Amino acid sequence: MSAEKQQDIYQAFNELLQHFEDITRLVSDLVWDMDQDLELRSVSARLRELTGFLPHEWVGKKLEDVGAFINPDGSAATRNWRKPFRDQLFLVHGRDGKTFTFLLSGTPYFHVKSGEFEGVRGVARDITHTLKAEEELRRSKDIAEQSNQAKTEFLASMSHELRTPLNGILGFAQLLQRNPKSPLTKVQTNYTQLIIDSGNHLLDLIDQVLELAKIEAGHYSMDIVDVQVEPFLDECLSIIETIAAKRNVTLNKVDMDCGDIFICADAMRFKQVVLNLLSNAVKYNHENGSVSVSVGVTNRAMAHIAISDTGVGIPQENLVHLFEPFERLGYENSEIEGTGIGLTITRELLHIMGGEIGVTSQEGEGSTFWLELPISQRREAPVPDRKPKKTQKHQPVEASSGRRTILYVEDNPSNMALMEHILSMVPEYDLIKAHNGEIGIAMAEKNAPDLILMDINLPGMDGVSAMRQLAKMEKTKHIPVVAVSANALHQDIANALEAGFRAYLTKPFQVDLLLETLKKIFSETAQKNADEADQVKTE
């Protein structure tokens, strides 16, 4: 080879080397190269900017001499240099003592002819700041979750504490209205009704604030099922008819060619959404106004439900605030009751179910609220069950036959007094009382009551534990137990019913509902006893 040819090759090599060095200066990653003895032959100049070390200070050293390979859990890691690897964590202490975390990727290279191992080359990416940002994000998320959890627990506690005195307020107000021995005057009746209405409004506010807090904290579970739209809307319209009749508001169904449409939704929450929109359409309507409901399908495979009213409408400048919590858009001091949270909850519930909500409105002419939810793949209505129903062997047994002993386990004197007054209205009922779970269990075993009313938040043994203890005892396991509690969360109710309570009454309860529940359980118990007696005779 001529000297001129050698010079050309040498110049081309230097140009290629310079080109490579220029690239390594431009990229943010470190570029490194090790020989067959796993000693560094070169490190790009980026090393100084990152760690403070000059490249030549690492040359001749092994990577294990300047840092440490680790696993994601922080334990030491080993490296097989004869196999390619990616994103291996590598810790390095900089010149100033700070710790840097790199992601190393490398590939071995071999002699072209002999195939002998000649070294490893690769890159290293500094992820120190990324890891720090992720850690700060995790910490912020944990703090936010703890804050949300604390807020939810605080509101749940406040809900319980407010429901307990409300039970006495609303309960005794109902008793005043129902007392035939001392009928109220017309003025007194109006005053009492105002107490009940105001108490129910406060109760509604408590419930909605608690529900909004649960949604914001992400503690909301949905049971998504196929819901047939038209019969579901018919049910909601029938529920709202009474409210509409009081205001002479007409309810109409238009464009309802949707008999075979099913949507994907949580049935209970979907009902809550529709009833809230229908209720608003009636409340903010004119006397002798109307509300129309229509259903259609969008090209996005969504069911489109529109609820239109002929009411007061909403000024355009207020529409942007419509779904903000506690925003009533000037109706704070009006006669129309509301919390300002209903539409916020409605929107959040729809979002959780994969839906959307919107509104168009003209001030003085009315509003149209629309919602969309995904259409289910199921298109046909379910085939009705044609199987003949089994006939009962016996006529229903009247619950009022004979006297009934009811044990009430409650630590609050006001609530105990309320129950005593309510049950005194039914001559067949005899009430015995216990102020904690332990005494309640002892009295149940001694007196064998026909039914037990059990508070949940009792001093010492809670109501659920007391109920479970009663279910294990031979003398008391057959006694039906009904929860009467200020714990109003859906999960609290579900847990109690799953634990074995026959029914769950939430404080403040309706007097009629309490008496109806007792009557129903006594009737079911009498029927069961009659069936068992007949079974014995047959055998």
Buried (B, 14 or more C-beta within 10 A) or exposed (E): EEEEEEEEEEEEEEEEEEEEBEEBEEEEBBBBBBBBEBBBEBBBEBBBEBBBBEBEBBBEBEBEEBBEBBEEEEEEBEBEBEEEBEEBBBBBBBEEEEEBBBBBBBEBEEEEEEEEBBBBBBBBBBBBEEEEEEEEEEEEEEEEEEEBEEBBEEBBEEBBEBBBBBBBBBBBBBBBBEEEEEEBEEEEEEEBEEBBEBBBEBBBBBBBBBBBBBBBBEEBEBEBEBBBBBEBBEEBBEBBBEBBEEEEBEBEEEEBEBEEBBBBBBBEBBBBBBBBBBBBBBBBBBEEBBBBBBBBBEEEEBBBBBBBBBBBBBEEEBBEEBBEBEBBBEBEEEEEEBBBBBBBBBBBBBEBBBBBBBBBBEEEEBBBBBBBBBBBEBEEEEEEEEEEEEEEEEEEBEBBEEEBBBBBBBBBEBBBBBBEBBBEBBEEBBBBBBBBBBBBBEBBBEEEBBBBBBBBBBEEBBBBBBBEBBBEEEEBEEBBBBBBBBBBBEEBBEBBEEBBBBBBBBBBBBBEEBBEBBBEBBBBBBBEEBBEEEEEEEE
